[in-house]
Amino acid sequence: MGSVVEKCGIKREKGWLYYLDKQGDVSRARMARGGGKVPKGKPQKVEKVGLEREPGFLYYIDKKGNVCKVKMKRSTTGRRKTTTRRKAPARKKTARKKTARRGTARKKTARRKTSTRTAASKKRTTRKKTTRRPAARKTARRKTARKKTTRRTTTRRARR
């Protein structure tokens, strides 16, 4: 993918991150999650190369331990940076229609106060209602059935 800039033949160790530092030398730093405990310390220089970087290229150390470079896809080299924004095309102005206003003031209607219950509490209340309804209906049915039987017996007695 990339072109080899400098053949170094660096042998990598587990738990270290190898990179090209600002001076153009190959350095290594302990990886935060790279196997084992991480001792605090400064990055170590592995090999002095003294490379001068070209803008628009990414420099890395490949598997063989050589310094390589690759053209960046989104590099800003060669582009002219503009500080001012481009003006948007002017919009056509449309005349707004004026709405007719009434001279008399309208009375405000009274609003109901809404309860500020949460959805969870509403669900709880609906659950309670659903559990209570069948029981209430059964007792109401029993009461009406008792009344009917008492009425029948009293009317029969009166007829005799």
C-alpha positions as CSV (number, residue, x, y, z in Angstrom):
1,M,0.0,0.0,0.0
2,G,2.6,2.5,1.1
3,S,6.1,3.1,-0.1
4,V,9.1,2.3,2.0
5,V,11.0,5.5,3.0
6,E,13.7,4.0,5.3
7,K,14.7,0.4,5.9
8,C,15.2,0.0,9.6
9,G,14.3,-3.6,10.4
10,I,13.0,-2.8,13.9
11,K,11.9,-5.9,15.9
12,R,8.7,-5.1,17.8
13,E,7.9,-6.2,21.3
14,K,4.4,-6.9,22.6
15,G,2.7,-4.1,24.5
16,W,4.5,-1.2,22.7
17,L,3.2,1.3,20.1
18,Y,5.8,2.2,17.5
19,Y,5.6,5.5,15.7
20,L,7.6,8.3,13.9
21,D,8.0,11.2,16.3
22,K,8.3,15.0,15.6
23,Q,12.1,14.8,15.1
24,G,11.6,12.1,12.4
25,D,13.0,9.3,14.6
26,V,11.3,6.0,15.4
27,S,10.0,5.9,19.0
28,R,7.9,3.6,21.1
29,A,5.4,4.1,24.0
30,R,3.6,1.7,26.3
31,M,0.1,0.9,25.1
32,A,-2.6,1.5,27.6
33,R,-4.2,-1.9,27.0
34,G,-1.4,-3.7,25.4
35,G,-0.7,-6.7,27.6
36,G,0.3,-6.5,31.3
37,K,0.6,-3.6,33.7
38,V,1.5,-0.2,32.2
39,P,4.5,1.5,33.9
40,K,4.4,5.2,33.6
41,G,7.3,6.7,31.7
42,K,8.4,8.7,28.7
43,P,8.4,7.3,25.2
44,Q,11.7,5.7,24.2
45,K,13.7,6.4,21.0
46,V,14.3,3.1,19.2
47,E,16.3,4.3,16.2
48,K,17.4,7.7,15.0
49,V,16.4,8.2,11.4
50,G,16.0,12.0,11.1
51,L,13.3,11.9,8.4
52,E,11.8,15.2,7.1
53,R,8.1,14.8,6.7
54,E,6.2,15.9,3.6
55,P,2.8,17.5,4.1
56,G,-0.2,15.3,3.0
57,F,1.5,12.0,3.9
58,L,0.9,9.6,6.7
59,Y,4.1,7.9,8.2
60,Y,4.0,4.5,9.9
61,I,6.2,1.5,10.8
62,D,5.1,-1.6,8.9
63,K,5.3,-5.3,10.0
64,K,8.9,-5.7,8.8
65,G,10.0,-2.7,10.9
66,N,10.5,-0.3,8.0
67,V,9.3,3.4,7.9
68,C,6.7,3.8,5.2
69,K,4.5,6.7,3.9
70,V,1.1,6.8,2.3
71,K,-0.8,9.7,0.7
72,M,-3.7,10.9,2.9
73,K,-7.0,11.0,1.2
74,R,-8.3,14.0,3.1
75,S,-5.2,16.1,3.2
76,T,-5.5,19.9,3.1
77,T,-2.3,20.5,1.1
78,G,-2.8,22.4,-2.1
79,R,-6.2,23.8,-1.0
80,R,-6.7,27.5,-0.4
81,K,-8.3,28.1,2.9
82,T,-11.0,30.6,2.7
83,T,-11.9,32.7,5.8
84,T,-15.0,34.3,4.4
85,R,-18.2,32.5,3.7
86,R,-19.8,32.4,0.3
87,K,-23.0,34.4,0.0
88,A,-26.1,32.4,-0.4
89,P,-28.3,33.3,-3.4
90,A,-30.8,36.0,-2.6
91,R,-34.4,34.8,-2.0
92,K,-37.3,36.3,-3.7
93,K,-39.4,38.4,-1.3
94,T,-43.1,37.6,-1.3
95,A,-45.7,40.0,0.0
96,R,-47.4,38.7,3.1
97,K,-51.2,38.9,3.3
98,K,-52.6,40.9,6.1
99,T,-55.1,39.2,8.3
100,A,-58.3,41.1,9.4
101,R,-58.4,41.7,13.1
102,R,-61.5,42.0,15.2
103,G,-61.9,44.9,17.5
104,T,-63.8,43.1,20.2
105,A,-61.9,41.0,22.7
106,R,-62.9,37.4,23.2
107,K,-63.5,35.8,26.6
108,K,-61.0,33.2,27.6
109,T,-62.4,29.8,28.3
110,A,-61.6,28.2,31.7
111,R,-59.2,25.3,31.3
112,R,-59.2,22.2,33.4
113,K,-56.3,21.5,35.6
114,T,-54.4,18.6,34.3
115,S,-52.8,16.2,36.8
116,T,-49.1,15.8,36.6
117,R,-49.0,12.0,37.1
118,T,-46.3,10.0,35.4
119,A,-47.0,7.3,33.0
120,A,-46.0,4.6,35.5
121,S,-48.5,5.8,38.1
122,K,-51.2,6.0,35.5
123,K,-50.5,2.4,34.6
124,R,-50.7,1.4,38.2
125,T,-54.1,3.0,38.7
126,T,-55.5,1.4,35.6
127,R,-54.3,-2.0,36.8
128,K,-56.0,-1.5,40.1
129,K,-59.2,-0.6,38.4
130,T,-59.2,-3.6,36.2
131,T,-58.6,-5.9,39.1
132,R,-61.4,-4.3,41.2
133,R,-64.1,-4.2,38.5
134,P,-64.9,-8.0,38.2
135,A,-65.2,-8.4,42.0
136,A,-67.5,-5.4,42.3
137,R,-69.7,-6.7,39.5
138,K,-70.0,-10.1,41.2
139,T,-71.1,-8.6,44.5
140,A,-73.6,-6.4,42.7
141,R,-75.0,-9.4,40.9
142,R,-75.3,-11.3,44.1
143,K,-77.2,-8.4,45.8
144,T,-79.6,-8.1,42.9
145,A,-80.1,-11.9,42.9
146,R,-80.9,-11.8,46.6
147,K,-83.4,-9.0,46.2
148,K,-85.2,-10.8,43.4
149,T,-85.5,-14.0,45.5
150,T,-86.9,-12.1,48.5
151,R,-89.4,-10.3,46.3
152,R,-90.6,-13.5,44.8
153,T,-91.1,-15.1,48.2
154,T,-93.0,-12.1,49.6
155,T,-95.3,-11.9,46.6
156,R,-96.0,-15.6,46.8
157,R,-96.8,-15.4,50.5
158,A,-99.1,-12.4,49.9
159,R,-101.0,-14.2,47.2
160,R,-101.8,-17.2,49.4
